[in-house]
Amino acid sequence: MKNDQSSKICLVTGASSGIGYAIARALAAEGHTVIVTARRQERLQELDAPNTLLIPGDLTDPHFQQQVVQTMFDTYGRCDYLFNCAGTIEAGSINDIDIDKMADMIRLNVEATFRLTYLVLKRFITQGFGHVINLSSVMGTKVRPTAGAYAATKFAMEALSEALRMELAGTPVKISCIEPGLVMTELHKDWDVHPKESMGIHHPLTVDNIVDTVKFIMQQPEHVRIPKLMILPGDHQI
């Protein structure tokens, strides 16, 4: 870990795969201290960076969230960034969707994310700085058939982020939403037909594209706010 002002303390949720994993790996590679959490401990261990603290567990458990935040502040004394990357998708027609899995998705994407955001924001306000970066989606601005529940979770994230931005205006605390189109991750690995086929997206985004977007946001001066940043593949027509 670097001991200068450029080294940040970053909490990344959903860090066992996909965008969360890529962000955590990139931050650690740049010398930042990264606290990572996800349910799959064996996948977290693949990060294997000396400046990374692994805290496996279920983010939907409020006691676990308290443990993560308390451990982070007890160990490092502060937090500079919260990356809300944990999330899942459950989609399907009215007759086919698994309602229990849909409810679990809402609990993780909305309830757990909202709870952790408020928990950390209280610390940010007390310490006088901090930046929440939410991994939203283009589906946080649009809807499509069979994916209304998933879109609703991202709409909820967008609504909360905008309200918090307004509440925090004039303070040093920042809120940003990244709104990717289709990214190649494990999110759709169990789908019979991958969205890149059904939607005709021949060149989906990569996780590295999202990492570059994160770096752009982090590089902005203190007085600059980026409430929303959408990034799409060139052939994404949504």
Secondary structure, DSSP 4 states (H G I P E B T S, - for coil): ---STT--EEEEESTTSHHHHHHHHHHHHTT-EEEEE-S-HHHHTTS--TTEEE--S-TT-HHHHHHHHHHHHHHHS--SEEEE---------TTT--HHHHHHHHIIIIIIHHHHHHHHHHHHHHHT-EEEEEE--GGGT---TT-HHHHHHHHHHHHHHHHHHHHHTTSSEEEEEEEE--B-SGGGTT-SS-HHHHTT-SS-B-HHHHHHHHHHHHTS-TT----EEEE--TT---
